[in-house]
Amino acid sequence: MGRAGRIVTGMCVARARQELESGATHRQIQDRLSVEFGMRPRAVRNWIKRAYEQLSEEEREQRPRRKIEARLTLRRIREKAETAGDWKAAVAAADREARLDGLFADAVTINHELGAETAAKMRALSPVKQREHMAALIAAKLAADPALLADVRQRATALLPAPIEVEVEAEVGPVTGEVEPCGEH
């Protein structure tokens, strides 16, 4: 593809992004851009695909910043609710913040991560069996992905409390194993 073709493709992809951001459906975008640029629907579908890829890449890059902003907003909401004595709102904000940090997995997340069929099987098990099954699934997933395992280890280490320094005041000798009978001294 020559320079002119890349310029046209870039313009078309940018136009497809505008349409996606405006909330138009895939079919509406395809019809509009086919007429606007005089191109076949297949070429337009490729532009739309590139526009989706660009948007998803930007989303991945912005996710950490958006997560921090959401966490700060939830903390402000919780603090205002606590000051006003609105405990229901404070608990709701704390719950949302915990979910944002991944401390709770709701049914939608479980269905998405495990698949609806596995989640249905899990619901049929007793709570003890559910924990055992989840542990096995998590262990398999961690074994398959070293990067995920390293991330989990780092997070777990960060959650550990700082070591406590203890001073030993007296030394205890070895236990001899002799037992004194009760009542006799």
Number of C-alpha atoms within 10 A of each C-alpha: 7 6 8 9 10 11 12 12 18 15 13 22 23 17 17 26 21 14 20 18 11 9 10 13 10 14 10 13 21 24 15 15 23 17 11 10 11 10 13 13 17 11 15 23 20 15 23 24 16 19 23 16 13 14 15 12 11 11 12 9 11 11 11 11 10 12 14 12 12 15 19 13 14 21 17 14 17 24 17 14 18 15 11 11 11 13 13 12 17 22 14 15 21 18 16 19 21 15 13 16 11 10 11 13 13 10 11 11 11 13 15 10 12 14 12 14 9 12 17 12 10 17 11 10 12 10 11 9 13 16 13 12 14 14 12 12 13 13 12 11 13 16 12 11 10 11 11 13 16 12 12 13 12 11 11 10 11 10 9 8 7 8 6 6 6 6 6 6 6 6 6 6 6 6 6 6 6 6 6 8 7 6 5 5 5
